[in-house]
Amino acid sequence: MLREWRSELNRLLLLIAGASLLGLIVGKPTLFILFAALFYLSRMMFQLYRLNRWLENLPDASQDEPPEASGIWGSIFDGIYRLQRRERQAVSHLKSILDKAQESSAALEMAVVMINHRGNLEWWNKAAETLLGFRTGQDKHQGVTNLLREPRFFEYFESRKYAEPLRIPSPIHKNLILEFQITLFGEGERLMLVRDVSQMHKLESMRKDFVGNVSHELRTPITVINGYLETLLDHKDTVAPRWVKPLEQMHQQSQRMENIVRDLLTLSRLETKSLPKEQDRIDLNALLREIKSEAEQAFAQKSHQFELKSEPELYLKGSINELYSALSNLVFNAAKYTPNGGEITLASRQHSAGLDVEVIDNGVGIAEQHIPRLTERFYRVDESRSTDTGGTGLGLAIVKHVLARHGGSLEIYSKPEKGSRFVCHFPKERLLPAPVQAVKSA
């Protein structure tokens, strides 16, 4: 390109020199130089006109080739032509990738929907038309919340909190249950994936019904068996000595079965029933003091040191029975798995995001690989633990469900031989102001 510029500059100098020479011969050098400048300018304007016409007609295949030109203008035309070809190749490549992506997504049974930063539909696959009723050519650029009018979806979409999926009935097939998962990307755009989970939902409902019904049916016979065993043990002096130990073992296992059935019924109720609209006003400090007192009495023989560290005047909105069950499960577990003379701390603190309630112990601890699965039903870190402590393996599952029903979550921190820390997070929406009389007394 530099060589072409030098050639063009040489042409201009030669043109001016020739015009000057002719002008000197005729006696009018200025006029000839002016004519030469006008000629050169006219030539430049003509080439600019050709360039403009070519650029305007680029979409036309017949005008694809650049105009013929020499010198600097030939280099400019050729350079733009090369850039244009590279751009077309890149666009063609991207279009090919996009076409393949659209073809592959069209084959999916899962609905894929792209939503712009304004919340309007940009693109969707065929499954979205089947599951959600979107219409090609009519619903594009429509607001997704205008087409999906379910209040729970509107709340979920506007919250921008998409860590957990949303399950609601299909807007066009009420017998279908759909699961919505939204991901944020770009500058406020959203990718929404929707799948039919009706069969999974049906199986979950069957499982919940089965567990609830079986647990309910087992409750009466186990209670009867346990009652007769207690009666026999109350009169073990009249029982042959060889039957005393088997009766004690049977009584121990029947009590364990009774505890398992009780916890299964609790889990079934938590899964199938929602929190009542009228909820309790819970004095958190009074609740923690009650749990601490009961744990001290239940584990008096282990000589634990229980400590309560809590900010004053903390009140929560929720179910006092459920929260008592969850927090007492954590405290009793800490006491069970902490050696004699251990330290167990109940703590609570308020912060900008809500409230944390912690149960801390210096017991045996838990290896890191077990922590993600601790809230699974019947999961055992060590099978011998349940035998030694009489645990059901359902306590942390109950804690997880109770916290979820109250908009909270459970975090577990633990190291073997160094103890554990269980943190219950409650959102600030659950906090209540202290009663007026409490404020005055303070």
Secondary structure per residue as TSV (DSSP state, phi and psi in degrees):
chain	resnum	aa	ss	phi	psi
A	1	M	-	360.0	-36.7
A	2	L	H	-63.2	-37.5
A	3	R	H	-64.4	-39.7
A	4	E	H	-64.5	-38.1
A	5	W	H	-64.8	-39.4
A	6	R	H	-65.7	-41.6
A	7	S	H	-62.1	-42.5
A	8	E	H	-64.6	-39.1
A	9	L	H	-66.2	-38.6
A	10	N	H	-63.3	-40.5
A	11	R	H	-60.7	-43.1
A	12	L	H	-64.1	-41.8
A	13	L	H	-65.8	-41.2
A	14	L	H	-63.2	-40.8
A	15	L	H	-62.3	-44.2
A	16	I	H	-67.6	-40.4
A	17	A	H	-64.4	-43.4
A	18	G	H	-63.5	-42.4
A	19	A	H	-64.4	-38.6
A	20	S	H	-65.2	-41.0
A	21	L	H	-65.2	-47.0
A	22	L	H	-61.9	-38.6
A	23	G	H	-64.7	-36.9
A	24	L	H	-67.7	-37.6
A	25	I	H	-65.2	-44.8
A	26	V	H	-79.3	-23.3
A	27	G	T	96.4	12.0
A	28	K	-	-134.2	67.9
A	29	P	H	-64.7	-37.3
A	30	T	H	-65.0	-41.5
A	31	L	H	-64.8	-40.9
A	32	F	H	-68.2	-37.8
A	33	I	H	-65.0	-37.9
A	34	L	H	-64.6	-43.3
A	35	F	H	-60.9	-40.0
A	36	A	H	-64.9	-41.2
A	37	A	H	-65.5	-41.0
A	38	L	H	-64.6	-38.3
A	39	F	H	-63.9	-44.5
A	40	Y	H	-65.2	-41.8
A	41	L	H	-64.5	-40.4
A	42	S	H	-63.0	-40.0
A	43	R	H	-63.3	-41.4
A	44	M	H	-64.7	-42.0
A	45	M	H	-64.3	-37.4
A	46	F	H	-63.9	-43.0
A	47	Q	H	-66.0	-37.9
A	48	L	H	-63.2	-38.3
A	49	Y	H	-62.7	-43.8
A	50	R	H	-62.9	-40.9
A	51	L	H	-63.2	-43.8
A	52	N	H	-62.7	-43.4
A	53	R	H	-62.9	-40.5
A	54	W	H	-65.1	-44.9
A	55	L	H	-64.4	-36.4
A	56	E	H	-66.3	-31.3
A	57	N	T	-99.4	11.8
A	58	L	T	-57.4	-39.5
A	59	P	T	-61.4	-20.8
A	60	D	S	-81.2	122.6
A	61	A	G	-60.2	-32.2
A	62	S	G	-69.3	-19.6
A	63	Q	G	-105.4	23.2
A	64	D	-	-68.1	-42.3
A	65	E	S	-71.0	142.8
A	66	P	-	-74.3	159.6
A	67	P	-	-64.3	149.7
A	68	E	-	-73.4	132.6
A	69	A	-	-159.5	159.2
A	70	S	-	-117.6	169.1
A	71	G	H	69.0	-146.8
A	72	I	H	-62.3	-34.7
A	73	W	H	-71.2	-33.2
A	74	G	H	-62.6	-40.2
A	75	S	H	-66.7	-39.0
A	76	I	H	-64.3	-46.9
A	77	F	H	-60.2	-44.1
A	78	D	H	-66.5	-38.1
A	79	G	H	-64.8	-44.3
A	80	I	H	-64.9	-37.5
A	81	Y	H	-63.7	-41.3
A	82	R	H	-65.1	-42.9
A	83	L	H	-61.7	-40.9
A	84	Q	H	-65.0	-38.7
A	85	R	H	-67.6	-41.6
A	86	R	H	-63.5	-39.5
A	87	E	H	-64.4	-41.6
A	88	R	H	-64.7	-38.0
A	89	Q	H	-65.4	-41.6
A	90	A	H	-64.9	-43.0
A	91	V	H	-63.2	-41.2
A	92	S	H	-63.9	-40.4
A	93	H	H	-64.5	-45.9
A	94	L	H	-64.2	-39.1
A	95	K	H	-64.1	-38.8
A	96	S	H	-62.9	-42.7
A	97	I	H	-64.1	-44.0
A	98	L	H	-63.1	-41.9
A	99	D	H	-62.0	-41.3
A	100	K	H	-65.7	-40.9
A	101	A	H	-63.7	-41.4
A	102	Q	H	-67.8	-38.8
A	103	E	H	-64.5	-42.7
A	104	S	H	-68.3	-39.7
A	105	S	H	-70.2	-29.3
A	106	A	H	-66.4	-26.8
A	107	A	T	-82.2	-9.9
A	108	L	-	-74.4	146.6
A	109	E	S	-80.8	-15.6
A	110	M	S	-85.8	136.6
A	111	A	E	-76.2	133.6
A	112	V	E	-120.4	122.1
A	113	V	E	-130.5	129.2
A	114	M	E	-102.4	130.5
A	115	I	E	-125.6	131.3
A	116	N	-	-79.2	-178.6
A	117	H	T	-67.9	-16.0
A	118	R	T	-89.0	-2.4
A	119	G	S	85.0	17.6
A	120	N	B	-101.0	151.0
A	121	L	E	-70.9	132.6
A	122	E	E	-108.6	-41.4
A	123	W	E	-160.7	150.7
A	124	W	E	-153.8	160.7
A	125	N	-	-95.2	179.7
A	126	K	H	-65.3	-32.2
A	127	A	H	-62.1	-31.2
A	128	A	H	-65.5	-32.6
A	129	E	H	-69.6	-36.4
A	130	T	H	-73.3	-44.3
A	131	L	H	-85.0	-34.6
A	132	L	H	-112.3	-13.1
A	133	G	-	81.1	17.5
A	134	F	-	-66.5	143.7
A	135	R	-	-114.8	122.9
A	136	T	T	-63.5	133.4
A	137	G	T	85.5	-16.7
A	138	Q	T	-111.8	-34.8
A	139	D	S	-98.4	-3.5
A	140	K	T	-62.4	137.3
A	141	H	T	70.0	8.9
A	142	Q	-	-82.4	150.6
A	143	G	B	-68.0	131.8
A	144	V	H	-64.6	-32.5
A	145	T	H	-75.6	-14.7
A	146	N	H	-78.7	-27.3
A	147	L	H	-91.5	-33.4
A	148	L	-	-109.0	96.0
A	149	R	-	-93.7	9.5
A	150	E	-	-64.2	124.0
A	151	P	H	-56.3	-36.5
A	152	R	H	-66.6	-36.2
A	153	F	H	-67.4	-42.4
A	154	F	H	-58.8	-45.2
A	155	E	H	-64.0	-42.6
A	156	Y	H	-65.0	-44.7
A	157	F	H	-64.7	-43.9
A	158	E	H	-76.6	-20.6
A	159	S	H	-69.6	-27.9
A	160	R	T	60.1	21.7
A	161	K	-	-112.4	99.0
A	162	Y	-	-114.5	26.6
A	163	A	S	-64.6	-36.4
A	164	E	S	-111.8	141.8
A	165	P	-	-72.5	164.6
A	166	L	E	-114.4	135.2
A	167	R	E	-116.1	123.0
A	168	I	E	-145.3	162.6
A	169	P	E	-67.0	152.1
A	170	S	-	-64.8	141.7
A	171	P	S	-68.9	-16.7
A	172	I	S	-116.2	-17.3
A	173	H	-	-130.6	96.2
A	174	K	T	-64.9	-17.5
A	175	N	T	-86.6	-2.9
A	176	L	-	-98.8	138.8
A	177	I	E	-107.3	123.6
A	178	L	E	-108.4	145.5
A	179	E	E	-112.6	122.3
A	180	F	E	-103.0	130.6
A	181	Q	E	-131.3	122.2
A	182	I	E	-114.6	139.5
A	183	T	E	-126.1	133.7
A	184	L	E	-84.9	141.9
A	185	F	E	-154.5	167.5
A	186	G	T	59.0	-141.8
A	187	E	T	-103.1	70.3
A	188	G	T	88.8	0.2
A	189	E	E	-73.1	160.7
A	190	R	E	-135.4	141.1
A	191	L	E	-110.2	121.6
A	192	M	E	-112.2	124.9
A	193	L	E	-109.7	131.4
A	194	V	E	-130.0	128.8
A	195	R	E	-132.7	154.1
A	196	D	E	-82.8	114.5
A	197	V	-	-115.5	26.6
A	198	S	H	-59.3	-44.8
A	199	Q	H	-65.4	-42.8
A	200	M	H	-63.4	-41.3
A	201	H	H	-63.7	-40.0
A	202	K	H	-64.3	-43.2
A	203	L	H	-64.9	-39.4
A	204	E	H	-63.7	-41.5
A	205	S	H	-63.7	-41.3
A	206	M	H	-63.3	-40.6
A	207	R	H	-64.0	-44.8
A	208	K	H	-62.6	-43.7
A	209	D	H	-64.0	-41.5
A	210	F	H	-63.5	-48.3
A	211	V	H	-62.4	-43.7
A	212	G	H	-64.2	-44.2
A	213	N	H	-68.7	-44.8
A	214	V	H	-63.8	-43.2
A	215	S	H	-62.0	-41.0
A	216	H	H	-65.4	-41.0
A	217	E	H	-69.6	-31.9
A	218	L	H	-76.8	-22.4
A	219	R	H	-59.7	-46.6
A	220	T	H	-66.0	-50.8
A	221	P	H	-62.8	-36.7
A	222	I	H	-66.7	-39.2
A	223	T	H	-63.4	-40.5
A	224	V	H	-64.4	-47.2
A	225	I	H	-59.7	-45.6
A	226	N	H	-62.2	-38.6
A	227	G	H	-64.5	-45.3
A	228	Y	H	-64.6	-39.4
A	229	L	H	-64.0	-42.0
A	230	E	H	-62.0	-39.8
A	231	T	H	-62.5	-45.4
A	232	L	H	-62.5	-40.1
A	233	L	H	-71.4	-29.4
A	234	D	H	-65.8	-23.1
A	235	H	T	-120.2	39.4
A	236	K	G	-67.9	-14.8
A	237	D	G	-65.1	-25.3
A	238	T	G	-92.9	-2.8
A	239	V	S	-95.3	144.1
A	240	A	-	-56.8	134.7
A	241	P	H	-53.3	-33.7
A	242	R	H	-69.7	-16.2
A	243	W	H	-96.2	-6.9
A	244	V	H	-65.6	-50.2
A	245	K	H	-63.8	-45.3
A	246	P	H	-59.2	-38.1
A	247	L	H	-64.4	-40.3
A	248	E	H	-64.8	-40.8
A	249	Q	H	-67.1	-40.8
A	250	M	H	-62.5	-40.6
A	251	H	H	-65.4	-41.2
A	252	Q	H	-62.3	-45.4
A	253	Q	H	-71.0	-34.7
A	254	S	H	-66.1	-36.8
A	255	Q	H	-65.1	-39.4
A	256	R	H	-63.5	-43.5
A	257	M	H	-62.5	-38.0
A	258	E	H	-63.6	-40.6
A	259	N	H	-65.5	-40.5
A	260	I	H	-63.5	-45.0
A	261	V	H	-62.2	-41.3
A	262	R	H	-61.6	-44.9
A	263	D	H	-68.4	-36.7
A	264	L	H	-63.9	-40.2
A	265	L	H	-65.5	-38.2
A	266	T	H	-62.0	-46.1
A	267	L	H	-62.8	-41.1
A	268	S	H	-61.3	-41.4
A	269	R	H	-67.2	-40.1
A	270	L	H	-64.8	-34.0
A	271	E	H	-80.2	-29.6
A	272	T	H	-102.8	-18.2
A	273	K	S	-117.1	138.1
A	274	S	-	-87.9	164.3
A	275	L	-	-63.5	139.2
A	276	P	-	-65.9	152.7
A	277	K	S	-63.6	-40.1
A	278	E	S	-86.6	106.0
A	279	Q	-	-108.7	165.0
A	280	D	E	-80.4	152.7
A	281	R	E	-96.5	110.3
A	282	I	E	-103.6	122.2
A	283	D	E	-80.2	102.4
A	284	L	H	-62.1	-41.3
A	285	N	H	-64.1	-40.8
A	286	A	H	-64.6	-39.2
A	287	L	H	-64.8	-44.6
A	288	L	H	-66.2	-37.2
A	289	R	H	-64.5	-39.6
A	290	E	H	-64.4	-44.8
A	291	I	H	-64.6	-41.0
A	292	K	H	-61.5	-43.9
A	293	S	H	-63.6	-43.1
A	294	E	H	-66.9	-38.6
A	295	A	H	-65.9	-39.4
A	296	E	H	-61.1	-40.1
A	297	Q	H	-71.7	-42.3
A	298	A	H	-67.8	-30.7
A	299	F	T	-117.2	33.4
A	300	A	G	-59.2	-34.6
A	301	Q	G	-69.1	-17.4
A	302	K	G	-91.9	-5.1
A	303	S	T	54.4	40.6
A	304	H	-	-73.2	155.3
A	305	Q	E	-104.6	108.8
A	306	F	E	-95.2	134.0
A	307	E	E	-132.6	138.6
A	308	L	E	-114.9	121.1
A	309	K	E	-122.2	108.4
A	310	S	E	-146.3	144.3
A	311	E	-	-71.0	148.3
A	312	P	S	-73.2	156.1
A	313	E	S	56.0	58.6
A	314	L	-	-109.0	125.0
A	315	Y	E	-130.3	137.3
A	316	L	E	-121.0	153.4
A	317	K	E	-103.4	125.9
A	318	G	E	169.7	-161.8
A	319	S	-	-96.1	115.7
A	320	I	H	-66.6	-34.2
A	321	N	H	-66.1	-42.5
A	322	E	H	-68.4	-43.4
A	323	L	H	-68.0	-34.9
A	324	Y	H	-62.1	-43.8
A	325	S	H	-61.7	-44.6
A	326	A	H	-66.7	-51.3
A	327	L	H	-69.3	-37.4
A	328	S	H	-67.4	-33.9
A	329	N	H	-58.3	-45.4
A	330	L	H	-64.6	-44.2
A	331	V	H	-68.2	-43.9
A	332	F	H	-67.0	-36.3
A	333	N	H	-62.5	-43.7
A	334	A	H	-60.3	-41.5
A	335	A	H	-67.4	-38.1
A	336	K	H	-64.0	-42.3
A	337	Y	T	-99.4	17.1
A	338	T	S	-111.1	128.2
A	339	P	-	-60.5	163.4
A	340	N	T	-52.1	137.8
A	341	G	T	79.4	13.1
A	342	G	-	-75.9	173.1
A	343	E	E	-113.9	130.3
A	344	I	E	-128.8	126.1
A	345	T	E	-118.2	132.1
A	346	L	E	-106.6	123.1
A	347	A	E	-134.6	150.4
A	348	S	E	-143.9	144.0
A	349	R	E	-150.8	143.7
A	350	Q	E	-98.4	143.4
A	351	H	E	-145.8	-178.0
A	352	S	T	-63.1	-29.6
A	353	A	T	-89.7	-10.0
A	354	G	E	149.8	-128.6
A	355	L	E	-142.3	139.8
A	356	D	E	-117.6	134.6
A	357	V	E	-117.8	125.3
A	358	E	E	-118.6	143.8
A	359	V	E	-122.3	117.6
A	360	I	E	-122.2	135.8
A	361	D	E	-137.3	166.7
A	362	N	-	-115.3	41.2
A	363	G	S	-84.9	-150.2
A	364	V	S	-71.2	-23.3
A	365	G	-	76.4	176.0
A	366	I	-	-136.3	136.1
A	367	A	-	-66.0	149.0
A	368	E	G	-59.4	-37.0
A	369	Q	G	-67.0	-18.3
A	370	H	G	-87.9	-22.1
A	371	I	G	-58.0	-44.7
A	372	P	G	-62.0	-20.2
A	373	R	G	-106.0	4.8
A	374	L	T	-63.2	-29.2
A	375	T	T	-88.4	3.9
A	376	E	S	-74.3	148.6
A	377	R	T	-66.0	133.2
A	378	F	T	63.5	13.6
A	379	Y	-	-72.2	133.6
A	380	R	-	-117.6	125.8
A	381	V	S	-68.3	-41.0
A	382	D	-	-148.2	124.3
A	383	E	H	-58.7	-30.0
A	384	S	H	-69.6	-23.1
A	385	R	H	-61.9	-44.3
A	386	S	H	-65.6	-34.0
A	387	T	H	-68.4	-40.9
A	388	D	H	-72.9	-36.7
A	389	T	H	-104.5	-14.1
A	390	G	-	76.6	20.1
A	391	G	-	-72.7	156.3
A	392	T	-	-96.9	-15.4
A	393	G	S	79.2	11.6
A	394	L	-	-116.4	-7.2
A	395	G	H	-58.8	-48.9
A	396	L	H	-72.5	-27.0
A	397	A	H	-65.2	-40.1
A	398	I	H	-64.3	-42.8
A	399	V	H	-59.2	-46.8
A	400	K	H	-59.9	-44.3
A	401	H	H	-67.3	-41.3
A	402	V	H	-62.4	-45.5
A	403	L	H	-64.6	-40.4
A	404	A	H	-62.3	-38.6
A	405	R	H	-65.9	-23.2
A	406	H	T	-102.1	16.5
A	407	G	T	73.1	14.9
A	408	G	-	-106.6	-170.7
A	409	S	E	-153.7	164.5
A	410	L	E	-119.8	131.8
A	411	E	E	-120.4	140.8
A	412	I	E	-124.8	128.7
A	413	Y	E	-125.5	127.5
A	414	S	E	-158.8	150.5
A	415	K	E	-139.4	137.5
A	416	P	T	-55.2	135.3
A	417	E	T	67.6	4.7
A	418	K	T	-120.6	-2.8
A	419	G	E	99.6	-178.5
A	420	S	E	-137.2	157.1
A	421	R	E	-136.5	119.1
A	422	F	E	-107.3	122.9
A	423	V	E	-115.5	120.5
A	424	C	E	-99.0	116.2
A	425	H	E	-96.1	128.7
A	426	F	E	-118.0	134.9
A	427	P	E	-69.6	157.5
A	428	K	G	-64.0	-21.1
A	429	E	G	-64.4	-19.9
A	430	R	G	-85.5	-12.7
A	431	L	E	-76.8	142.2
A	432	L	E	-122.3	149.2
A	433	P	-	-69.8	155.1
A	434	A	-	-66.2	148.0
A	435	P	-	-58.5	153.3
A	436	V	H	-58.4	-43.5
A	437	Q	H	-65.1	-33.1
A	438	A	H	-67.6	-38.7
A	439	V	H	-63.9	-42.2
A	440	K	H	-65.3	-40.9
A	441	S	H	-67.6	-29.7
A	442	A	-	-70.2	360.0
